[in-house]
Amino acid sequence: MRQSTTRKNIIVFVTAALTFTTAACTTPAPAPTPPEPEQVSFAALDADAKLLSHRWTAPDGVSLDLRILQAVRSYIESERTYSHTSDRASVHPGFWDVQSPWEATPIPEYGTVYHHILLIEPSLHIGEPVTEVLVCSNYMHTAISTKHAWIRIRRWLYTPLRIRLTTARPATTPALDYEHRLPYPTWNVFEGLEIERADSYRDNGRSMWTICDENMPGYNPEAPQEEELPAAPVVEPFYPGWPTVVEDDE
């Protein structure tokens, strides 16, 4: 009996020693690698830019890269692209901060939309200074594809907008490279601004659609609303496009 007890004590001692040695020599597990910052995907915008492009003109002496006009352009391009795709990822950064999402039945138009800024002027709205902008959009060079033909389904749209400065979203516009451009902005152009639909009539009683119908360059008011085109519309390069963000290498 004495020998059995001694053997048992030795086994317990050796087992405990091995356990201690193993624990002491084990390398601590490395700390988990922090996740990479979330990357914004522009895949939907890249894909849609190959199907529908936007080209802009403004009155003489007015830069399309004015901050307010960048917000106007981004708002309208996002609105049109979302209506075209029904994909909430296909809008520009910050668009859902200034516009509530809505349900859209996609209209897969193809070609080039020509946007013309016909009016841009300071005004007052509820006692606050604002800028009012009227954009007329020429859809004469867009169409949808059917089994047998390319069909233009609309001629034009008009969009009256009102823009005001706000402190709710302070502006933090990054450094921009205006020589190299993309079909869409990669930063939030709406920061520091609020944008909303304006009235459809001028103070003199003229309707916005009348102003567009009579003054929009390149638009043919005599053309039928729907028309079969002889070929697929051309997707022209975006103009002026969007400056790229200067990367900080420091």
Residue pairs with C-beta under 8 A, 6 or more apart in sequence:
40 93
40 186
41 89
42 184
42 186
43 89
44 85
44 87
44 89
44 90
45 81
45 90
45 92
45 183
45 184
46 183
48 81
48 84
48 85
48 90
49 183
49 184
49 238
50 235
51 84
51 108
51 109
51 110
51 235
52 80
52 81
52 84
52 109
52 110
52 111
52 112
52 113
52 142
52 235
53 111
53 112
53 113
53 183
53 235
53 236
53 237
53 238
54 73
54 76
54 77
54 80
54 112
54 113
54 115
54 238
54 239
55 112
55 113
55 114
55 115
55 236
55 237
55 238
55 239
56 64
56 73
56 114
56 115
56 116
56 117
56 239
56 240
57 114
57 115
57 116
57 117
57 217
58 64
58 69
58 116
58 117
58 120
59 117
59 118
59 120
62 69
62 117
62 120
63 69
64 70
64 73
64 117
64 240
65 178
65 240
65 243
67 171
67 173
67 189
67 193
68 120
68 131
68 133
68 163
68 193
69 117
69 120
69 133
70 185
70 189
71 163
71 189
71 190
71 193
71 195
72 117
72 133
72 135
72 161
72 163
72 195
73 115
74 92
74 94
74 95
74 185
74 189
74 190
75 95
75 98
75 99
75 161
75 190
75 195
76 115
76 135
76 137
76 159
77 92
77 184
78 90
78 91
78 92
78 95
78 99
79 91
79 95
79 99
79 159
80 113
80 137
81 90
81 91
82 88
82 90
82 91
82 95
82 104
83 104
83 106
83 107
84 90
84 106
84 107
84 108
84 109
85 106
85 108
86 104
86 105
86 106
87 106
88 96
88 101
92 184
92 185
92 189
93 185
93 186
93 187
93 188
93 189
94 188
94 189
94 190
94 191
95 190
97 169
97 188
97 190
98 190
98 193
98 194
98 195
98 196
99 195
107 144
107 153
108 144
108 145
109 139
109 142
109 143
109 144
109 153
110 142
110 143
110 144
110 145
110 150
110 232
110 233
110 235
111 141
111 142
111 143
111 232
111 233
111 234
111 235
112 141
112 142
112 233
112 234
112 235
112 236
113 137
113 138
113 139
113 141
113 142
114 137
114 138
114 140
114 141
114 217
114 218
115 135
115 136
115 137
115 138
116 135
116 136
116 137
116 138
116 216
116 217
117 133
117 134
117 135
118 134
118 135
118 136
118 211
118 212
118 215
118 216
119 132
119 133
119 134
119 211
120 131
120 132
120 133
120 134
121 131
121 132
122 129
122 130
122 131
122 132
123 129
123 130
123 131
123 132
123 162
124 130
125 162
125 164
128 164
129 164
129 165
130 162
130 163
130 164
131 162
131 163
131 164
132 160
132 161
132 162
132 163
132 198
133 160
133 161
133 162
133 163
133 198
134 158
134 159
134 160
134 161
134 198
134 208
134 211
134 212
135 158
135 159
135 160
135 161
136 156
136 157
136 158
136 159
136 211
136 212
136 215
136 216
136 219
137 156
137 157
137 158
137 159
138 155
138 156
138 216
138 217
138 218
138 219
139 152
139 154
139 155
139 156
139 157
140 152
140 155
140 156
140 218
140 219
140 220
140 223
141 233
141 234
142 152
142 154
142 233
143 150
143 151
143 152
143 153
143 229
143 232
143 233
144 150
144 151
144 153
145 232
149 228
149 229
150 228
150 229
150 231
150 232
150 233
151 226
151 227
151 228
151 229
152 226
152 227
152 228
152 229
153 225
153 226
154 225
155 219
155 220
155 221
155 223
155 225
156 212
156 213
156 216
156 219
158 208
158 209
158 211
158 212
159 197
160 197
160 198
160 199
160 200
160 208
161 195
161 196
161 197
161 198
162 195
162 196
162 197
162 198
163 193
163 194
163 195
164 193
164 194
165 192
165 193
165 194
166 192
166 193
166 194
168 194
169 190
169 191
169 192
169 193
170 191
170 192
171 191
171 192
171 193
172 191
173 187
173 189
173 191
174 187
174 245
174 246
175 245
175 246
175 248
176 243
176 244
176 245
176 246
177 243
177 244
177 245
177 246
178 243
180 243
180 244
181 238
181 240
181 241
181 242
181 243
181 244
182 241
182 242
182 244
183 238
183 241
183 242
184 242
185 242
185 243
186 242
186 244
186 245
187 245
200 207
200 208
200 209
201 207
201 208
202 208
202 211
212 219
213 219
213 221
